Amino acid sequence: MTESGRNVPRRPVHFGPDAIEAHGAGLPGPAEIVEIAHQTAAVLVGTGRAVHDPTVTGRLVALVDELGLSTVADLWAARPARSLPGTLWRLYALREWVRRQPIEASREYAAGMRFTDVAHAVAGVAEPPGPDEVRALADEILTGVFSGDLAVALERAAAFSAVIAAGRAELAHDRDATDPASAGALTTTAAAMQRTGNDLIASAALWRAGELD
């Protein structure tokens, strides 16, 4: 079964304790860990895009709510940013940050949107961008991964990241004279968020080329 030239797995890959036990009762080696990361990412996206079921999509969007962020991190966080598991990790981590700190996310977004008109338009956050609006966007982005144009979803996430990065930079500038430590931390995280946006843009291009694995 294929979708736009990509293979869609027919059944899930099992990677829990039972599967490890069946392969010799030992921990997986480095090569197996890499394989598990890429297989689980491919199965998740392939299954979600093949099913066309809003209930399934909703569960996939809320994957971290069920498994926990640390479990998802163990699966995917170590993979390159411009790979399918690395991209999924960034999307879920972004959603989890917004879900846990919606007031902070909305404040940073509001601070950056006036400097990033194009990115704000691409992200598509409803105005004014309050906590509910940024939470809704985070869910919309992941929904698009499974039931829309995945590349567009990544571009929206990248645009959101760019606005947040600009907002952090602006807030850092405001605090520079009175709280240089806080300003420095914001500048560092702004740069990290900008890198995340750049990686998501690159991943969108790789997906369109059929090369995001």
Order of alpha helices (4+ residues) and beta strands (2+ residues): beta-beta-alpha-alpha-alpha-alpha-alpha-alpha-alpha-alpha-alpha-alpha-alpha
